[in-house]
Structures are given as structure tokens and as C-alpha cells.
Amino acid sequence: MGTTLPIPTSHPPLSNSTPHEVPDGFTGRIVLGIDPGTLVLGYGAVVDRKEGPVLLAAGVIRAPAKDAVPQRLGYLASELEALIARLKPSVVVVEEAFCGKSVQSALRIGEARGVALAAAARFGAEIAQYPPAVAKRSVVGNGAAGKQQVARMVARALHPAEVPDSLDATDALALALTYLNRASPLGTL
């Protein structure tokens, strides 16, 4: 449990090296939040400690924009599976689909959600799903909060706050924190 893991602020290549791999035998509960998208998928992992949540890793996986959707989904699946194997989460929280901008956007988010849910299931992690408004209400206190507000509150909750600039990553961290908030006996972080 005394292992300190470096905090990546963007998605490093997984194939060359794995400097942020959780060691075998690590017993802490790790919660990985995923903000799905077919171009940019945000992720954020926290370790549940009695002193409060600790940031483990956060960043984004960027699929090649020039690729067709099936190829992007394949890329995301491969990278996400490698990330999950590296971080070894006991819980994966995926943002539920919503129809905000357009039906086409909702379909694309649904496809990325499917990739994330399948990767988590293959790994054997517990899976939780929350709508964006639930995560915003849990972290900010307002289900209609903006992304910048969510990012500020995530940084505050993760004290040392080496939180990445990516709003996709901070949205993913908000999902992980929401899970911990709901799992807490007191219901607050």
C-alpha cells in the first residue's frame, strides 16, 4: 500500500513502456471513471483511502480523427483494455448516455460506451453507470454545473490537485468521485 504511483496528465503510449502500472498485490480499491467519446475518451482513476481519495492517473485517449468510426472504436478498445490492465481498477464507472447535442452525437457516445463497458466486463471489474447530472450534483452540488465548475471541484477533492487540464479527464474523475461518494457510509467525500 505504500507504493506511490506517478500521475500521468495525458495518455502515454502503452506499447513502449508502462511506468504507471499498478503493482501486483496492491490491495487498495481503485475506481476508474470513463467519459466516453469516439474521438476523445477521458479517464480518471482514484485510490480510495480513509483519508480521502487520491489521484492515481488521469488523461485522455485520442483516436485518430482521420479513421472511420469502426477503426476508431477498435483503437479505443485496444488502448482502454491496456489501460484497465495497467491500472487494475476494482470498479469502472462509465457515464450514461444522454441526448444533448444531437441524435448522431448520442449514437457515437453510445458506441464508445459499449467499448468501455465491454472492456470493464472482460477485466471483471464492478461496473457502475451515472448520468452526467448525477456526477455534477455529487461533485458540485448542482446537476446543471458547467465543465469548468466540475474541474475546479475535482481539483479541490483531490487535494494535491495535479489534475489534468482536459475537461474530459476531469469529467471522468468526477464519475469516479461520485462512485466513492455514493459508496461512503456518510454519503459525502
C-alpha positions as CSV (number, residue, x, y, z in Angstrom):
1,M,0.0,0.0,0.0
2,G,3.0,2.3,0.4
3,T,3.6,2.4,-3.3
4,T,3.5,5.9,-4.7
5,L,2.5,6.0,-8.4
6,P,3.4,8.8,-10.7
7,I,0.4,10.7,-12.1
8,P,0.3,11.0,-15.9
9,T,-1.5,14.1,-17.2
10,S,-2.1,12.8,-20.7
11,H,-2.3,9.3,-22.2
12,P,1.2,7.9,-22.7
13,P,1.9,5.3,-25.3
14,L,1.1,1.9,-23.7
15,S,3.0,-0.3,-26.1
16,N,6.5,1.1,-25.3
17,S,6.5,1.1,-21.5
18,T,4.2,1.1,-18.6
19,P,5.6,3.4,-16.0
20,H,2.2,3.9,-14.3
21,E,1.3,0.3,-13.8
22,V,-0.3,-0.7,-10.5
23,P,1.9,-3.4,-8.9
24,D,0.6,-6.9,-8.4
25,G,-0.6,-7.4,-4.9
26,F,-1.8,-3.8,-4.5
27,T,-4.8,-4.0,-2.1
28,G,-6.3,-0.5,-2.3
29,R,-9.7,0.0,-4.1
30,I,-9.1,1.7,-7.4
31,V,-12.1,3.4,-9.1
32,L,-11.7,4.3,-12.8
33,G,-14.1,6.8,-14.3
34,I,-14.6,6.9,-18.1
35,D,-16.1,9.8,-20.1
36,P,-16.8,8.1,-23.4
37,G,-16.3,9.6,-26.9
38,T,-15.2,8.1,-30.2
39,L,-12.6,10.8,-30.8
40,V,-11.6,11.6,-27.2
41,L,-12.2,9.3,-24.3
42,G,-11.5,10.8,-20.9
43,Y,-10.3,8.6,-18.0
44,G,-9.6,9.3,-14.3
45,A,-8.6,6.8,-11.6
46,V,-8.6,7.4,-7.9
47,V,-7.5,5.3,-5.0
48,D,-10.0,5.1,-2.1
49,R,-8.1,5.9,1.1
50,K,-9.6,6.5,4.5
51,E,-8.0,10.0,4.5
52,G,-9.9,10.7,1.2
53,P,-9.5,9.9,-2.5
54,V,-6.1,10.1,-4.1
55,L,-5.5,10.7,-7.7
56,L,-3.8,7.8,-9.4
57,A,-4.0,8.6,-13.1
58,A,-6.0,10.8,-15.5
59,G,-5.9,11.8,-19.1
60,V,-7.4,11.1,-22.5
61,I,-7.2,8.5,-25.2
62,R,-7.3,10.2,-28.6
63,A,-8.5,8.1,-31.5
64,P,-7.1,9.1,-34.9
65,A,-9.7,11.6,-36.3
66,K,-9.0,10.6,-39.9
67,D,-10.0,7.0,-39.2
68,A,-13.5,5.7,-39.8
69,V,-15.7,5.1,-36.7
70,P,-15.1,1.2,-36.7
71,Q,-11.3,1.7,-36.7
72,R,-11.5,4.4,-34.0
73,L,-13.6,2.1,-31.8
74,G,-11.0,-0.7,-32.4
75,Y,-8.3,1.7,-31.4
76,L,-10.2,2.8,-28.3
77,A,-10.9,-0.8,-27.3
78,S,-7.2,-1.8,-27.6
79,E,-6.0,1.3,-25.6
80,L,-8.7,1.1,-23.0
81,E,-8.1,-2.6,-22.4
82,A,-4.4,-1.9,-21.9
83,L,-5.2,1.0,-19.5
84,I,-7.5,-1.2,-17.5
85,A,-4.9,-4.0,-17.3
86,R,-2.3,-1.4,-16.2
87,L,-4.4,0.4,-13.5
88,K,-6.3,-2.8,-12.3
89,P,-9.5,-1.0,-11.1
90,S,-11.9,-2.9,-8.9
91,V,-14.7,-0.5,-10.1
92,V,-15.2,1.1,-13.5
93,V,-17.7,3.9,-13.7
94,V,-19.0,4.9,-17.2
95,E,-21.0,8.0,-18.0
96,E,-24.5,7.1,-19.1
97,A,-25.7,8.2,-22.5
98,F,-27.6,11.4,-22.9
99,C,-29.0,13.2,-25.9
100,G,-27.6,16.6,-25.6
101,K,-26.4,18.0,-28.9
102,S,-27.9,15.6,-31.5
103,V,-29.1,12.1,-32.1
104,Q,-25.9,11.4,-34.1
105,S,-23.7,12.5,-31.1
106,A,-25.7,10.3,-28.8
107,L,-25.2,7.3,-31.1
108,R,-21.4,7.9,-31.2
109,I,-21.3,8.2,-27.4
110,G,-23.3,5.0,-27.1
111,E,-20.8,3.2,-29.3
112,A,-17.9,4.4,-27.1
113,R,-19.9,3.4,-24.0
114,G,-20.2,-0.1,-25.5
115,V,-16.4,-0.3,-25.9
116,A,-15.9,0.9,-22.3
117,L,-18.5,-1.4,-20.8
118,A,-17.1,-4.4,-22.7
119,A,-13.5,-3.7,-21.7
120,A,-14.5,-3.4,-18.0
121,A,-16.6,-6.6,-18.1
122,R,-13.8,-8.5,-19.8
123,F,-11.5,-7.4,-17.0
124,G,-14.0,-8.5,-14.3
125,A,-14.4,-5.1,-12.7
126,E,-17.6,-4.0,-11.0
127,I,-19.4,-1.6,-13.3
128,A,-21.4,1.5,-12.3
129,Q,-23.1,4.0,-14.6
130,Y,-24.2,7.5,-13.8
131,P,-25.8,10.3,-15.9
132,P,-23.7,13.5,-16.2
133,A,-26.2,15.4,-14.0
134,V,-25.8,12.9,-11.1
135,A,-22.0,13.2,-11.2
136,K,-22.3,17.1,-11.4
137,R,-24.7,17.1,-8.4
138,S,-22.4,14.8,-6.4
139,V,-19.2,16.7,-7.0
140,V,-20.5,20.3,-7.3
141,G,-23.9,20.2,-5.7
142,N,-25.6,21.3,-8.9
143,G,-26.7,18.9,-11.7
144,A,-26.5,21.7,-14.3
145,A,-23.0,22.7,-13.4
146,G,-20.6,23.6,-16.2
147,K,-17.4,21.6,-17.0
148,Q,-15.1,24.3,-15.6
149,Q,-17.0,24.1,-12.2
150,V,-16.7,20.4,-12.2
151,A,-13.0,20.6,-12.9
152,R,-12.5,23.1,-10.0
153,M,-14.4,20.8,-7.5
154,V,-12.5,17.7,-8.7
155,A,-9.2,19.5,-8.1
156,R,-10.4,20.6,-4.6
157,A,-11.5,17.0,-3.8
158,L,-8.1,15.6,-4.9
159,H,-6.1,17.9,-2.6
160,P,-2.6,17.9,-4.2
161,A,-4.6,18.6,-7.3
162,E,-2.3,17.7,-10.1
163,V,-5.4,17.4,-12.1
164,P,-5.1,17.5,-15.9
165,D,-6.3,20.4,-18.0
166,S,-8.5,18.1,-20.0
167,L,-12.2,18.6,-19.2
168,D,-12.8,15.0,-20.5
169,A,-10.4,13.7,-17.8
170,T,-11.9,15.8,-15.0
171,D,-15.4,14.6,-16.1
172,A,-14.1,11.1,-15.8
173,L,-12.6,11.8,-12.3
174,A,-16.0,13.3,-11.3
175,L,-17.6,9.9,-12.1
176,A,-15.0,8.1,-10.0
177,L,-15.6,10.5,-7.1
178,T,-19.3,10.1,-7.5
179,Y,-19.0,6.4,-7.0
180,L,-16.9,6.9,-3.8
181,N,-19.4,9.5,-2.6
182,R,-22.3,7.1,-3.0
183,A,-20.4,4.2,-1.5
184,S,-19.3,6.2,1.5
185,P,-21.3,5.5,4.7
186,L,-21.7,9.2,5.2
187,G,-22.6,9.9,1.6
188,T,-20.0,12.7,1.2
189,L,-16.4,12.9,0.3
